[in-house]
Amino acid sequence: MKPAAFEYVVANSIEQAVAVLAQAGGDAKILAGGQSLVPMLNFRLLRPAILVDINRIPDLAFIEDVGDAVKIGALTRHHQLETSPVIAKHFPILSYAMTHVAHLAIRNRGTIGGSLAHADPAADWPAMVLAADANIEVQGANGRRLIKATDFFTGLFSTSLQENEIITAIRIPVPPDGTHSTYQKFSQPASRFALAGCAVMRFPNGKTNIAFTGVSENAFRDADAENVASGKTLGSDTIAAAVDAALQDVTILSDHYASEDYRRHLAKVYLKKALMAVA
């Protein structure tokens, strides 16, 4: 299929892109890598009146070590993150995880900002920024603001972004020496989206961040499992208890790929694998 007709605007600045979004009143979409947006347009699942191309906005694609954090521009492609020495130094979990994002052709075009804004419930990036305590920088008609990753994902393909806001950067705190991290997922073979994915960061003080993707209508941190795992030695008993505590009061997805029971089982299996890896 072909997309419905739309007006195409090439933005040369963040301010211009924000202004077009504000004028459109919710009837515009941002084009970054286009790896999710274009198929949805072609299937007419989306019919925006205006498409705002931000690819020519300067200084939105970068990876910068700013001391206490690594700052990543919203237009940074997945493959850039996969091969970045800065990412490899501070966040080996991200370098490893990027090799499991879709396929190389998609990683060459897809962007971190686009993936987060799209908020696919089975995407990899949401779980990783949640586990890493990242902050998401956005800019809109009312200026700039910083959103904690834990406050960003609000539901199925939905975020706390306002209609006239775009993501400009992601800021990930540099973890202290001795931090261990992993990302484990069971993929749907064709798309490589997660049927169940689990990102874990274990800090030297015992604090343990646990995030899931592919399990519910949006990626989320599991506070119950974190409370069991944090501050204790990750022996077999603690890991088993954390697995048992996980996914309480969580609505589990069920679809033609995996039933609710099977997806819950997968999530617990991959949480166990992740905790064993950081232990």
C-alpha positions in Angstrom: 0.0 0.0 0.0 0.9 3.6 -0.2 0.5 6.3 2.5 -2.4 8.7 2.5 -1.5 12.2 1.2 0.4 14.5 3.5 2.4 17.7 3.5 6.1 17.2 3.8 8.2 19.7 5.8 12.0 19.6 6.1 12.9 21.2 9.4 16.3 22.9 9.6 16.1 23.6 13.3 14.5 22.2 16.4 12.6 25.4 16.8 11.1 25.1 13.3 10.1 21.5 13.9 8.5 22.4 17.2 6.6 25.3 15.6 5.2 23.0 12.9 4.1 20.5 15.5 2.4 23.2 17.5 0.6 24.6 14.4 -0.6 21.1 13.4 -2.4 20.6 16.7 -1.6 16.9 17.0 -1.9 16.1 13.2 1.8 15.9 12.5 4.4 13.2 12.8 8.2 13.4 13.1 10.3 11.5 10.6 13.7 10.4 12.0 14.9 7.0 10.9 11.5 6.1 9.6 11.9 2.4 10.3 8.6 2.2 12.3 6.8 5.3 10.9 7.0 4.5 7.2 5.5 1.0 7.4 2.7 2.4 9.5 2.1 5.1 6.9 2.1 2.6 4.1 -0.5 0.4 5.9 -2.4 3.6 6.7 -2.4 2.9 10.4 -1.3 6.6 10.6 -2.7 9.4 8.5 -0.9 12.6 9.6 -1.6 15.8 7.7 2.1 16.8 8.0 5.3 14.8 8.1 8.2 16.8 9.7 11.6 15.5 8.5 14.2 16.3 11.2 17.2 14.6 9.6 18.8 17.9 8.4 18.8 19.5 11.8 22.4 19.8 12.8 23.9 18.5 16.1 21.2 15.9 16.8 23.5 12.9 16.1 26.3 12.6 18.6 27.7 10.5 21.5 29.4 12.6 24.1 31.1 11.8 27.4 30.2 14.7 29.6 31.8 13.3 32.8 29.1 12.0 35.0 27.0 10.9 32.1 27.0 10.0 28.4 24.8 12.2 26.3 23.4 10.7 23.1 21.7 12.8 20.4 18.2 11.8 19.3 19.2 11.2 15.7 22.1 8.8 16.6 21.7 5.6 14.7 21.6 2.2 16.4 24.8 1.1 14.5 26.7 4.2 15.7 25.9 3.1 19.3 26.8 -0.5 18.5 30.3 0.6 17.4 31.0 3.6 19.6 34.1 3.3 21.9 32.4 5.6 24.4 29.4 3.3 24.7 31.7 0.2 24.9 33.7 1.8 27.7 30.8 2.9 29.9 27.8 0.7 28.8 28.9 -2.6 27.4 25.3 -3.7 27.8 24.3 -1.3 25.1 27.0 -2.3 22.7 26.0 -5.9 23.1 22.2 -5.2 23.0 22.5 -3.2 19.7 23.7 -6.3 17.9 20.3 -7.9 18.7 18.2 -4.9 17.4 16.4 -6.0 14.2 18.8 -6.3 11.3 21.9 -4.3 10.1 20.0 -2.4 7.5 17.5 -1.2 10.1 20.3 -0.4 12.6 21.9 1.8 10.0 18.8 4.0 9.8 16.9 3.6 13.0 17.5 6.2 15.7 17.5 6.1 19.5 15.1 9.1 19.7 12.7 7.6 17.2 12.6 4.2 19.0 11.9 5.9 22.4 9.2 8.2 21.0 7.5 5.3 19.2 7.4 3.3 22.4 6.8 -0.1 20.9 6.0 -2.4 23.8 8.5 -5.0 22.4 11.4 -2.6 21.5 14.8 -3.0 23.1 15.7 0.6 23.9 12.9 1.3 26.4 14.1 -1.5 28.8 17.7 -0.4 28.6 17.1 3.3 29.4 14.9 2.2 32.2 17.5 -0.1 33.7 20.2 2.6 33.3 18.2 5.4 35.1 18.4 7.5 32.0 16.8 10.9 31.5 15.3 12.1 28.2 15.7 15.6 27.1 12.8 17.1 25.1 12.0 20.5 23.6 8.6 22.0 22.9 6.7 25.2 22.6 7.2 25.8 26.3 10.9 25.2 26.2 13.1 22.3 27.3 12.5 19.8 30.0 14.0 16.6 31.3 11.9 13.5 31.7 13.0 10.5 33.8 12.8 7.3 31.8 10.7 5.8 34.6 8.1 8.6 33.9 8.3 8.5 30.1 6.5 5.3 29.0 2.8 5.6 29.8 1.1 2.9 27.8 0.8 1.1 24.4 2.8 3.2 21.9 2.3 6.2 24.2 4.7 8.4 26.2 4.6 11.6 28.3 5.7 13.7 25.3 3.4 16.5 24.6 2.0 17.0 21.0 4.5 19.8 20.3 7.6 18.2 21.8 10.4 16.3 20.3 13.2 14.3 21.9 16.6 16.0 21.5 18.9 13.8 23.6 19.2 11.0 26.1 21.4 11.4 29.1 22.6 8.2 30.8 24.5 8.4 34.1 27.9 6.8 34.0 27.7 3.8 36.5 30.4 3.4 39.1 33.2 0.9 38.6 32.1 -2.6 39.6 28.6 -2.2 38.0 27.4 -5.3 36.1 24.8 -5.2 33.5 23.1 -7.4 31.0 20.2 -7.6 28.5 18.6 -10.9 27.8 15.7 -11.5 25.4 13.7 -14.1 23.6 13.1 -12.8 20.1 10.4 -13.3 17.6 12.5 -14.8 14.8 11.4 -12.7 11.9 11.2 -9.2 13.4 13.6 -9.8 16.3 11.3 -7.8 18.6 11.2 -9.2 22.1 8.6 -11.7 23.1 10.2 -11.1 26.5 13.3 -9.1 27.3 14.9 -8.2 30.6 17.6 -5.6 31.3 19.4 -5.6 34.6 22.0 -3.3 36.1 23.6 -4.3 39.4 25.5 -1.6 41.2 28.4 -2.1 43.7 26.2 -1.1 46.6 23.8 -4.0 45.8 21.1 -1.8 44.2 19.6 -3.8 41.3 17.5 -2.2 38.5 15.3 -4.6 36.6 13.3 -3.6 33.5 11.1 -5.6 31.2 10.1 -5.2 27.5 7.8 -7.3 25.3 5.8 -8.4 28.4 3.2 -5.7 28.9 1.7 -2.7 27.0 4.8 -0.7 27.8 8.3 -1.3 29.1 8.5 -1.0 32.9 10.7 -1.4 36.0 9.7 -4.2 38.3 9.9 -2.8 41.8 8.9 -6.0 43.5 11.7 -8.0 41.9 14.1 -5.1 42.5 13.3 -5.0 46.2 14.0 -8.7 46.7 17.3 -8.6 44.7 18.7 -5.3 46.0 21.2 -5.3 48.9 21.6 -9.0 49.0 24.1 -11.5 47.6 22.7 -12.9 44.4 22.8 -16.5 45.3 20.4 -19.1 44.0 17.8 -18.4 46.8 17.8 -14.7 46.3 17.5 -15.1 42.5 14.6 -17.6 42.9 12.8 -15.2 45.3 13.2 -12.3 42.9 11.9 -14.4 40.0 8.9 -15.4 42.2 8.2 -11.8 43.1 8.4 -10.5 39.5 5.4 -9.5 37.4 2.9 -9.0 40.3 -0.2 -7.1 39.2 1.2 -6.7 35.7 -1.2 -7.2 32.7 0.7 -9.5 30.4 0.3 -9.3 26.7 -1.3 -12.1 24.8 -1.2 -12.3 21.0 -0.7 -14.7 18.1 3.0 -14.9 19.0 2.7 -15.9 22.6 -0.1 -16.5 25.1 -0.2 -14.7 28.4 1.0 -17.7 30.3 3.8 -18.4 27.9 5.0 -14.8 27.9 4.9 -14.7 31.7 7.0 -17.9 31.8 9.5 -16.5 29.3 9.8 -13.2 31.2 10.6 -15.1 34.4 13.1 -17.4 32.7 14.9 -14.4 31.1 14.9 -12.5 34.4 16.6 -15.5 36.0 19.2 -15.6 33.2 19.8 -11.9 33.6 20.3 -12.1 37.4 22.6 -15.0 37.0 24.6 -13.1 34.4 25.2 -10.0 36.7 25.9 -12.3 39.7 
